[in-house]
Amino acid sequence: MRVLIMGLPGAGKTTLAQALKPALESAGYTVAWFNADALRAQHNDWDFSGAGRMRQAKRMREAADGEVCDFVICDFVCPLLTMRFVFDPHFVVWVDTIQEGRFESTNQIFNPPKSWDVRVDSQDTERWLPVILERLVSARKRLVVQELTHPSNDR
């Protein structure tokens, strides 16, 4: 299950992802986590043009799809709807804790999502972690049931 933790730079995405991964693992799930900055560093790609941002969204999707586990957490800004479409998350956590990020170019293009599974509106991981865990586990159960009752053609 692809989990997108998105929001402006400095909103608290990575802090939340760092807490979510071990919490899910403690509950018995297998989890992979990809951080956008770490993936950019791995590819030495610091291009924040439109094409560079789209390449990053595709890279995050490919990294997530390469994992075989219960949850794949990806934390990245994902500022545009087209990028969210490319990543195609099963579950969205919008970290909406700040009005402006530290990069003006990102602030200018950031398009807040119109739908999400959890909207985090304060930098309080202890408060939000149980809420996210409950909704995430429920969403995974629904997805598994859906896959069992409506198998895709590619299996």
C-alpha positions in Angstrom: 0.0 0.0 0.0 1.5 3.3 -1.1 1.3 6.0 1.6 2.0 9.6 0.6 2.9 12.0 3.3 2.8 15.3 1.6 3.1 19.0 2.4 5.2 22.1 2.2 9.0 21.9 3.1 9.3 22.2 6.8 5.8 21.1 7.6 6.9 17.9 9.5 6.6 15.2 6.8 9.8 13.5 7.6 9.3 13.7 11.4 5.9 12.0 10.9 7.3 9.3 8.6 10.1 8.6 11.0 7.6 7.9 13.8 5.1 6.0 11.6 7.5 3.4 10.3 8.4 1.9 13.6 4.8 2.2 14.9 3.6 0.1 12.0 6.4 -2.4 12.4 5.6 -2.7 16.1 2.0 -3.6 15.0 3.5 -6.5 13.0 3.5 -4.9 9.5 6.3 -4.9 7.0 7.2 -1.3 6.0 9.5 0.5 3.6 10.1 4.2 3.7 11.4 6.6 1.1 12.3 10.2 1.8 12.4 12.5 -1.2 15.7 14.2 -0.2 17.4 10.9 0.4 16.2 9.6 -3.0 17.4 12.8 -4.7 20.8 12.5 -3.0 21.0 8.9 -4.1 20.4 10.0 -7.7 22.4 13.2 -7.4 19.3 15.0 -8.8 18.6 18.4 -7.3 16.6 19.7 -10.3 13.5 21.5 -9.0 12.2 22.6 -12.4 8.8 21.2 -13.5 10.5 18.4 -15.4 12.8 17.6 -12.4 9.8 17.6 -10.0 7.9 15.2 -12.3 10.9 13.0 -12.6 11.0 12.8 -8.8 7.3 11.9 -8.5 8.0 9.1 -11.0 11.1 8.0 -9.1 9.1 7.9 -5.8 6.4 5.7 -7.5 9.0 3.4 -9.0 10.8 3.0 -5.6 7.5 2.3 -3.9 6.4 -0.2 -6.5 9.8 -2.0 -6.2 9.0 -3.0 -2.6 7.1 -6.1 -1.4 5.7 -5.2 2.0 2.5 -4.1 3.7 3.1 -0.4 3.6 5.5 1.9 1.6 5.7 5.3 3.1 6.9 8.1 0.8 7.4 11.6 2.2 7.7 14.3 -0.3 6.2 17.7 -1.2 4.3 16.4 -4.2 3.1 20.0 -4.9 0.9 19.4 -8.0 -2.1 17.3 -8.8 -0.3 15.8 -11.8 2.5 14.6 -9.5 0.0 13.0 -7.1 -1.7 11.4 -10.1 1.7 9.9 -11.2 2.5 8.7 -7.7 -1.1 7.3 -7.3 -1.2 6.9 -3.5 -3.6 4.5 -1.8 -3.5 6.7 1.3 -2.7 10.4 1.7 -1.6 12.2 4.8 -1.5 16.0 4.1 0.8 17.7 6.6 -0.8 21.1 6.6 1.0 22.8 9.5 2.5 25.9 7.9 1.3 28.6 5.6 4.6 28.9 3.7 7.6 26.6 3.3 11.2 27.7 3.1 11.4 27.8 -0.7 9.4 30.5 -2.5 9.4 28.6 -5.8 7.6 25.7 -4.0 5.2 28.0 -2.2 4.2 29.5 -5.6 3.3 26.2 -7.2 2.0 24.2 -4.3 -1.6 23.1 -4.9 -3.2 21.9 -1.7 -5.0 18.5 -2.2 -8.8 18.5 -2.5 -9.0 15.1 -0.8 -6.9 13.3 1.7 -7.3 10.5 4.3 -5.7 12.4 7.2 -5.1 16.2 7.3 -2.5 16.9 10.0 -2.9 20.5 11.1 -0.4 20.7 14.0 3.2 19.6 14.5 2.3 17.1 17.2 3.3 13.6 16.2 2.1 12.1 19.5 -1.4 13.4 18.8 -1.5 12.4 15.2 0.2 9.0 15.1 -2.7 7.0 16.7 -5.2 8.7 14.3 -3.0 7.9 11.3 -2.4 4.3 12.4 -6.0 3.5 12.9 -7.1 5.0 9.6 -4.2 3.5 7.7 -4.7 0.0 9.1 -8.5 0.2 8.3 -7.7 1.4 4.7 -5.3 -1.5 4.2 -7.9 -4.0 5.3 -10.4 -2.5 2.9 -7.8 -2.7 0.1 -7.0 -6.3 0.8 -10.7 -7.2 0.8 -11.1 -5.3 -2.4 -8.2 -7.1 -4.0 -9.5 -10.5 -2.9 -13.0 -9.9 -4.2 -12.0 -8.1 -7.4 -8.7 -9.5 -8.5 -6.9 -7.5 -11.2 -6.3 -9.0 -14.6 -2.5 -8.9 -14.2 -2.3 -11.7 -11.6 
